[in-house]
């Protein structure tokens, strides 16, 4: 519901004031974090509104800088806020946007519109949006490998597909131990040539994003070896969703959108992971209401950028939330792109948004 001018003014004043944090509060938070080995984002969030600022998304009535919906919740986030830029809506018209991935050679972002069984492409040089692939197998997450080939997680096909340079499609994973995968969701490429992906049941829970079916396997995280062998990495998560590596590929992050609604982190040791623990459990800033990361990506400084209500939440390598980007729609997934990899693309429900930030994305896509 649109805010009144008075309410909006107060909200902006509230956001502009630095939070007052006592020494006792800081010490108590540090002790609690040390005792639990994890960080609750709620404990370190000053009082802010989670509601996006009403604006004209057509661009005919520009918003005043700095964009009020790029919010620093901790001083560490200030250096990532570009003062003279604004969040823009690049496209609207999808049913459920997911899986954006940046292609540096073509200077485009490909993303999925799962229910419409298509992939769309935003071409940066002239801002065109075209239908890139239809049907798409109800694809969800997308990325590119280190040879520039597109990788897609298909709900409809219940597989991981690779699009070759000659246009052919290779099914990289369809089964594990003779049983069909559920509905591969998100995917990450490793420099050693392996491909890691999550396999929750969302695509087979109904007929909207795939085809209803009974699961044959427990939701899990898998690794495809360069030889093509599919190996189980872990099945300890309830509904593994977003997945990404740290900039040095020594850590693996996986968002669990099942009952725990938490993001976990492990140390990567070759083809295995170890030392798993909670990295962060998010809430909606200013409300205490539950939120959870969906798609996730790291920047080169090791911060984790999470598609999570009320838009995008940014978490420091220590597991503390430091900032957020408020959007008028639920954001499922994100990626970094642009010539310098400093443009954040946000696939949010019916639209695709973008904003420039003060850091480059890690990884290849």
C-alpha positions as CSV (number, residue, x, y, z in Angstrom):
1,X,0.0,0.0,0.0
2,X,1.5,3.4,-0.9
3,X,2.8,5.4,2.0
4,X,1.8,8.9,2.7
5,X,4.3,11.7,2.0
6,X,4.7,12.2,5.8
7,X,5.3,8.5,6.4
8,X,7.8,8.3,3.6
9,X,9.7,11.3,4.8
10,X,9.9,9.9,8.3
11,X,11.1,6.6,6.9
12,X,13.8,8.3,4.9
13,X,14.9,10.3,8.0
14,X,15.0,7.1,10.0
15,X,17.2,5.3,7.4
16,X,19.6,8.3,7.3
17,X,20.3,8.3,11.1
18,X,23.1,5.9,12.1
19,X,21.9,3.3,14.6
20,X,22.9,3.8,18.2
21,X,24.5,0.7,19.5
22,X,25.8,0.5,23.1
23,X,29.0,-1.3,24.1
24,X,26.9,-3.7,26.1
25,X,24.9,-4.6,23.0
26,X,28.0,-5.2,20.9
27,X,29.6,-7.4,23.6
28,X,26.4,-9.4,24.2
29,X,26.1,-10.1,20.4
30,X,29.7,-11.2,20.2
31,X,29.4,-13.5,23.1
32,X,26.2,-15.0,21.7
33,X,27.7,-15.6,18.3
34,X,30.8,-17.2,19.8
35,X,28.6,-19.5,21.9
36,X,26.4,-20.7,19.1
37,X,28.9,-20.7,16.3
38,X,26.3,-19.0,14.1
39,X,24.8,-15.6,13.6
40,X,21.2,-14.6,13.6
41,X,20.7,-11.7,11.2
42,X,17.9,-10.3,13.4
43,X,20.3,-9.5,16.3
44,X,22.3,-6.9,14.4
45,X,19.6,-5.1,12.4
46,X,18.6,-1.5,13.3
47,X,15.0,-0.5,13.0
48,X,14.2,0.0,9.4
49,X,11.2,-0.4,7.1
50,X,11.2,-3.5,4.8
51,X,8.9,-1.7,2.3
52,X,10.2,-0.6,-1.0
53,X,9.8,3.1,-1.8
54,X,6.9,3.8,-4.2
55,X,8.3,5.0,-7.5
56,X,7.6,5.3,-11.2
57,X,9.4,2.2,-12.6
58,X,9.0,3.5,-16.2
59,X,11.7,6.0,-15.5
60,X,9.7,9.0,-16.6
61,X,9.9,10.4,-13.0
62,X,13.4,9.6,-11.8
63,X,14.1,9.0,-8.2
64,X,16.4,11.2,-6.2
65,X,19.9,9.9,-5.4
66,X,21.0,8.1,-3.4
67,X,18.5,5.4,-4.0
68,X,16.6,5.0,-0.7
69,X,16.1,1.3,-1.3
70,X,19.8,0.5,-1.1
71,X,20.1,0.3,2.6
72,X,23.2,0.0,4.7
73,X,22.4,-2.0,7.9
74,X,26.1,-1.9,9.0
75,X,28.9,0.6,8.2
76,X,30.7,-2.2,6.3
77,X,28.1,-2.0,3.5
78,X,28.6,1.7,2.8
79,X,31.5,1.1,0.4
80,X,29.3,-1.1,-1.8
81,X,26.7,1.6,-2.2
82,X,27.1,3.6,-5.4
83,X,25.8,7.1,-4.6
84,X,24.7,8.1,-8.1
85,X,22.9,5.1,-9.4
86,X,19.4,3.7,-9.0
87,X,17.6,0.4,-9.2
88,X,16.0,-0.1,-12.6
89,X,13.4,-2.5,-13.9
90,X,14.6,-4.0,-17.1
91,X,11.6,-6.2,-18.0
92,X,8.3,-7.2,-16.6
93,X,6.0,-9.9,-17.9
94,X,7.2,-13.2,-16.5
95,X,5.2,-15.5,-14.2
96,X,8.1,-16.5,-12.0
97,X,11.7,-15.3,-12.8
98,X,14.6,-17.4,-11.7
99,X,18.2,-18.3,-12.5
100,X,19.9,-15.3,-14.0
101,X,23.4,-15.9,-15.5
102,X,25.8,-13.5,-17.2
103,X,27.4,-14.3,-20.5
104,X,30.4,-12.0,-20.9
105,X,31.1,-12.8,-24.5
106,X,27.5,-12.0,-25.7
107,X,27.0,-9.3,-23.1
108,X,23.7,-10.6,-22.0
109,X,21.8,-12.1,-19.1
110,X,19.8,-15.2,-19.6
111,X,17.2,-16.1,-17.0
112,X,14.3,-18.5,-16.6
113,X,10.5,-18.0,-16.6
114,X,9.7,-21.4,-15.2
115,X,5.9,-21.6,-15.5
116,X,6.0,-20.3,-19.1
117,X,8.6,-22.9,-20.0
118,X,11.0,-20.4,-21.5
119,X,14.4,-18.6,-21.1
120,X,14.6,-14.9,-21.7
121,X,17.7,-12.8,-22.6
122,X,18.5,-9.2,-21.7
123,X,21.0,-7.8,-24.2
124,X,23.0,-5.1,-22.5
125,X,24.2,-3.1,-25.6
126,X,20.7,-2.0,-26.6
127,X,18.6,-3.2,-23.6
128,X,16.5,-5.6,-25.7
129,X,14.8,-8.6,-24.2
130,X,14.2,-11.6,-26.4
131,X,12.9,-15.1,-26.0
132,X,16.1,-17.1,-25.8
133,X,14.9,-20.6,-25.6
134,X,11.3,-22.1,-25.6
135,X,10.6,-24.8,-24.5
136,X,13.3,-24.7,-21.9
137,X,12.4,-27.9,-19.9
138,X,10.9,-25.5,-17.3
139,X,14.5,-24.5,-16.5
140,X,15.3,-22.9,-13.1
141,X,18.9,-22.1,-12.3
142,X,21.4,-21.3,-15.0
143,X,25.2,-20.7,-15.2
144,X,28.1,-21.0,-17.6
145,X,31.0,-23.3,-17.2
146,X,34.7,-22.4,-17.6
147,X,34.5,-23.1,-21.3
148,X,31.5,-20.7,-21.8
149,X,28.8,-23.4,-22.2
150,X,25.5,-22.7,-20.6
151,X,24.3,-25.1,-17.9
152,X,20.7,-25.3,-16.9
153,X,18.7,-27.1,-14.2
154,X,15.4,-28.4,-15.7
155,X,12.3,-29.1,-13.6
156,X,10.4,-30.5,-16.6
157,X,13.2,-32.8,-17.8
158,X,14.4,-33.5,-14.2
159,X,17.9,-33.1,-15.4
160,X,21.0,-30.9,-15.6
161,X,21.6,-29.9,-19.3
162,X,24.6,-28.4,-21.0
163,X,24.2,-26.4,-24.2
164,X,27.2,-27.1,-26.5
165,X,28.9,-24.6,-28.7
166,X,27.4,-26.3,-31.8
167,X,23.8,-26.0,-30.4
168,X,23.4,-29.6,-29.3
169,X,22.2,-30.4,-25.8
170,X,24.0,-32.8,-23.5
171,X,22.2,-34.3,-20.5
172,X,24.8,-34.2,-17.7
173,X,22.7,-35.7,-14.9
174,X,19.3,-37.4,-15.0
175,X,19.6,-40.2,-12.4
176,X,21.5,-41.2,-9.3
177,X,21.9,-44.8,-8.4
178,X,19.3,-45.6,-11.2
179,X,16.6,-43.3,-9.7
180,X,15.4,-40.1,-11.3
181,X,16.4,-36.8,-9.9
182,X,13.7,-34.7,-8.3
183,X,14.0,-31.3,-10.0
184,X,17.5,-29.8,-10.2
185,X,17.3,-26.2,-9.0
186,X,20.5,-24.3,-8.9
187,X,24.0,-24.9,-10.2
188,X,27.7,-23.8,-9.8
189,X,30.8,-24.6,-11.8
190,X,34.1,-25.3,-10.2
191,X,37.5,-24.6,-11.8
192,X,38.5,-28.3,-11.6
193,X,35.8,-29.0,-14.2
194,X,33.2,-30.4,-11.9
195,X,29.6,-29.1,-11.6
196,X,27.7,-28.9,-8.4
197,X,23.9,-28.7,-8.2
198,X,21.0,-28.9,-5.8
199,X,18.0,-31.2,-6.2
200,X,14.9,-30.3,-4.1
201,X,11.4,-31.4,-4.9
202,X,9.8,-28.0,-5.9
203,X,9.5,-28.9,-9.6
204,X,7.6,-32.1,-9.0
205,X,5.4,-30.8,-6.1
206,X,2.8,-29.7,-8.7
207,X,2.1,-29.0,-12.3
208,X,2.9,-25.2,-12.3
209,X,6.8,-25.4,-12.6
210,X,7.1,-28.9,-14.0
211,X,5.1,-32.1,-13.8
212,X,3.7,-33.5,-10.5
213,X,5.5,-36.7,-9.5
214,X,6.5,-38.7,-6.5
215,X,10.2,-38.2,-5.5
216,X,12.4,-41.2,-6.0
217,X,15.4,-39.6,-4.1
218,X,15.8,-37.6,-1.0
219,X,16.6,-33.9,-1.7
220,X,20.3,-33.5,-2.0
221,X,23.4,-31.8,-3.3
222,X,25.3,-33.6,-6.1
223,X,28.6,-33.2,-7.9
224,X,29.2,-34.1,-11.5
225,X,32.8,-35.2,-12.0
226,X,34.6,-34.1,-15.3
227,X,34.3,-37.7,-16.3
228,X,30.5,-37.5,-16.0
229,X,30.1,-39.5,-12.9
230,X,27.4,-38.2,-10.5
231,X,28.2,-38.3,-6.8
232,X,26.2,-37.5,-3.7
233,X,27.8,-34.6,-1.8
234,X,25.2,-34.3,1.0
235,X,21.6,-35.1,1.7
236,X,21.4,-33.5,5.2
237,X,19.4,-30.5,4.0
238,X,15.6,-30.4,3.9
239,X,15.2,-28.5,0.6
240,X,18.6,-27.5,-0.8
241,X,18.1,-24.5,-3.1
242,X,20.7,-21.8,-4.0
243,X,24.3,-22.8,-4.3
244,X,27.6,-21.0,-4.8
245,X,31.3,-21.1,-3.9
246,X,33.4,-18.6,-2.1
247,X,35.8,-16.5,-4.3
248,X,38.7,-18.9,-3.6
249,X,36.5,-22.0,-4.0
250,X,37.5,-23.2,-0.5
251,X,33.9,-22.9,0.8
252,X,30.5,-24.1,-0.4
253,X,27.3,-22.2,0.5
254,X,23.9,-23.8,0.1
255,X,20.6,-22.1,1.0
256,X,18.0,-24.5,2.6
257,X,14.5,-23.2,2.0
258,X,12.9,-26.2,3.8
259,X,12.1,-26.3,7.4
260,X,15.3,-24.8,8.8
261,X,15.2,-21.8,6.4
262,X,19.0,-21.3,6.8
263,X,22.1,-21.0,4.7
264,X,24.9,-23.5,5.5
265,X,28.6,-23.4,4.7
266,X,31.2,-26.2,4.4
267,X,34.9,-26.4,3.7
268,X,35.6,-27.9,0.3
269,X,38.1,-30.7,0.2
270,X,38.5,-31.9,-3.3
271,X,35.3,-33.7,-4.3
272,X,34.0,-33.7,-0.7
273,X,32.8,-31.2,1.9
274,X,33.4,-31.1,5.6
275,X,32.7,-29.0,8.7
276,X,29.2,-28.0,7.8
277,X,27.6,-25.4,10.0
278,X,24.9,-22.7,9.9
279,X,26.2,-19.6,8.1
280,X,23.1,-17.4,8.6
281,X,19.4,-17.6,9.3
282,X,17.7,-14.5,7.8
283,X,14.6,-12.6,8.8
284,X,12.9,-9.6,7.2
285,X,14.8,-6.6,8.5
286,X,12.7,-4.4,10.8
287,X,10.0,-7.0,11.4
288,X,11.5,-10.2,12.8
289,X,9.4,-12.1,10.4
290,X,10.9,-15.2,8.8
291,X,12.8,-14.9,5.5
292,X,15.2,-17.2,3.7
293,X,17.8,-17.0,1.0
294,X,16.8,-18.5,-2.3
295,X,19.5,-17.9,-5.0
296,X,22.9,-16.8,-3.7
297,X,26.1,-15.4,-5.2
298,X,29.5,-14.2,-3.7
299,X,31.3,-11.1,-4.5
300,X,35.1,-10.9,-4.7
301,X,35.3,-9.7,-1.1
302,X,33.5,-12.8,0.1
303,X,30.2,-11.3,0.9
304,X,27.1,-13.4,0.2
305,X,24.3,-11.7,-1.8
306,X,21.0,-13.5,-1.2
307,X,17.7,-13.3,-3.0
308,X,15.6,-13.0,0.1
309,X,12.6,-10.8,1.2
310,X,12.3,-7.9,1.1
311,X,14.5,-8.1,-2.0
312,X,18.2,-8.9,-1.7
313,X,20.1,-9.3,1.6
314,X,23.9,-9.0,1.9
315,X,25.8,-11.0,4.5
316,X,29.5,-10.5,5.4
317,X,31.9,-13.4,5.4
318,X,31.5,-13.5,9.2
319,X,27.8,-14.3,8.8
320,X,26.5,-10.9,9.8
321,X,23.9,-9.1,7.6
322,X,25.2,-5.8,6.5
323,X,22.8,-4.5,3.9
324,X,19.7,-5.0,1.9
325,X,18.1,-3.9,-1.4
326,X,14.4,-3.5,-1.2
327,X,12.3,-4.5,-4.2
328,X,8.5,-4.3,-4.8
329,X,8.5,-8.0,-5.7
330,X,9.9,-11.2,-4.2
331,X,13.4,-11.8,-5.5
332,X,14.3,-15.4,-6.1
333,X,17.8,-15.2,-7.6
334,X,20.6,-12.9,-8.6
335,X,23.9,-12.7,-10.6
336,X,26.6,-10.2,-11.2
337,X,27.2,-9.0,-14.7
338,X,28.2,-6.0,-16.9
339,X,31.6,-5.2,-18.3
340,X,33.2,-5.0,-14.9
341,X,30.9,-7.6,-13.2
342,X,29.6,-4.8,-10.9
343,X,26.0,-4.8,-12.0
344,X,23.7,-6.9,-9.9
345,X,20.8,-8.5,-11.8
346,X,17.8,-9.5,-9.8
347,X,15.2,-12.0,-11.0
348,X,12.1,-11.1,-9.0
349,X,8.7,-12.7,-9.6
350,X,7.3,-11.0,-12.7
351,X,10.3,-8.8,-13.5
352,X,14.1,-8.4,-13.9
353,X,15.8,-5.6,-12.0
354,X,19.4,-4.3,-12.0
355,X,21.6,-1.9,-10.0
356,X,25.3,-1.0,-10.0
357,X,27.2,-1.8,-6.8
358,X,30.7,-1.0,-5.5
359,X,32.1,-4.6,-5.8
360,X,32.6,-7.2,-8.5
361,X,31.0,-10.6,-8.5
362,X,33.1,-13.7,-8.0
363,X,33.0,-16.8,-10.2
364,X,32.3,-17.0,-14.0
365,X,28.6,-16.2,-14.2
